[in-house]
């Protein structure tokens, strides 16, 4: 599959169909870029109304070109695109870049036209970029190809970049050139009618010159395939993504807590985190991260030394690092002593190291050389605010000479003054030292490097498979859907959990006061009585739950009251569920909601009635491994309650982890389950017990 993209990025010949002699048009700019930036292959302008374009002989059609054409860049009105594509197919063109717009993005009519476009390219075995895109480029000197309409050609380097937005792509290339960020390949995929982000990930995986992959995405075409590919690729090279659409609530009509809380953005965070992809919140962050990854190796740990000549930036850096999971610990006593020997008395040598305003470039070099020798330091950030008489470029050179570009520990620089900034930043960039203007940018980027190190150190594992009774669950779901119901009753839900090895509260279904009291005495008092009515999802809302019933008379009275509540509200009364009242332990919730794009999305959090009020939950996209489940638990703000707080014993976290994984297997085995809440799941020092279960199924037609 990846070889089919070769003609797109490494073509021996290019035809620009719609090449124009009029400056300011896209057809003119693309041909101009190919010529100006020194494309190394054969170039054929196609324009039926011109004998030459850009002093190159032009041809009336692709078919009229006397030599083979490997790549065609199509810049013609939308109504002519299909005709041109058919002609390219007959010519034997292998790759197409359709710049023209007016397809799926404009509505149903355009969508139908795009389907015909894809059908024709597939019939001729061509790969298609676009339509509605800005093109692609390859800075490798063997091709030196800029087949975009962006006016800027970025410097060559190790970063390959996908943008789903053509307009943003122009800005990206301008900014990359300004920062000196070396780009290997750039591609604007437009509507992604054929060539997708997944295709490009696999292509760049096999490209040894691509060391970092950046992606600006507006949607996922096939997220499950993305997950599989990204898990593999991110073990070899970092992937950084800006995914737009954070403000979209992803709201859905949901009966479960999981469904109400599992918005699109939290799902995307979970998906990217589980496959080692780093998410940048903004395009600025995307560039900040890319500068770090393009030239720095991930640190071995999270211990950071800060070297600066001003207290304020040092404090800002320390705070920004600590806020992102990095540590700024005191330097070792030996290194502190050696720093005292060479720095002024007023300098601070603990960490941050404040060289004070009188520091020279030589001071920076000496201090950085010593700090990099400290075995208690994994990375260094050097920040400089230019005082009178000390130049940015001299301090930049001192950072380089101290080992900034050659150290086994990553060194990042912050040059905060505008005077001499371009020269200083260029000196650092040429030596492989990422340089930033603001302290927070450096801290964020170093934190991203550390997150990537944690991903590389994370064990590779497959989801656990448990011995379960899948047949029993299938029979329950068949019965529910056969009756046209959308939700399982609570006893049915508990039976589903039990079939998958999840411990459930002892319970019985009863139809009278006598049966209720007898069941409570068999199970052991105190007891719980709950209404059973097919139309009721949240029983507490209708007075259908009575807890901590310590006497048989209280159980009988509770049965009468839930029956009366059903009658008063016109609900179907199908008896009651009597269960043991379990009081010890912490309430947690484990759930799943079906996302139409991502499939089953699992959730874990602090449970009970506060799950939505507190919102302290974590998500994972199916399948969830043991490591995934551990990271979900670790991200909870209230995890200290589960680990034992204020003298309470810690709960059995291993049991909770197993429930998460068993639920993952359950919803993976039975796609008819569309929502599920185990809430509360009572987690105790010696295990976990499901006290309630809400399960919703797909309509019978969706089976």
Buried (B, 14 or more C-beta within 10 A) or exposed (E): EBEBBBBBBBBBBBBBBBBBBEEEBBBBBBBBBBBEBEBEBBBBBBBEEBEEBBEBEBBEBBEEBEEEBBBBBBBBEBEEBBEBBBBBBEBEBBBBBBBBBBBBEBEEEBBEBBEEBBEBBEEBEBBBBBBBBBBBBBBBEEBBBBBBBBBBBBEBBBBBBBBBBBEBBBBBBBBBBEBBBBBBBBBBBBBBBBBBBBBBBBBBBEBEEBBBBBBBBEEBBEBBBBBEBBBBBBBBBBBBBBBBEEEEEBEBEBBBBBBBBBBBBBBBBBBBBBBBBBBBEEBBBBBBBBBBBBBBBBBBBBBBBBBBBBEEBBBBBBBBBBEBEBBBBEBBEEBBEBBEEBBEEEBBBEBBBBBBBEBBBEBBBBBBBBBBBBEBBBBBBBBBBBBEEBBBBBBBBBBBBBBBBEBEBBBBBBBBBEEBBEBBBBBBBEBBBBBBEBBBBBBBBBBBBBBBBBBEEBEEEEBBEEEBBEEBBBEBBEEBBEEEBBBBBBBBBBBBBBBBBBBBBBBBBBBEBEBBBBBBEEBEBBBBBBBBBBEBBEBEEBBBBBBEBEEBEBBBBBBEBBBEBBEEBEBEBBBBBBBBBBEEBBBBBBBBBBBEBBBBBBBBBBBBEBBEEEEBBBBBBBBBBBBBBBBBBEBBEBBEBBEEEEEBEBBBBEBBBBBBBBBBBBBBBBBBBBBBBBBBBBBBBEBBBBBBBBBBBBEBEEE
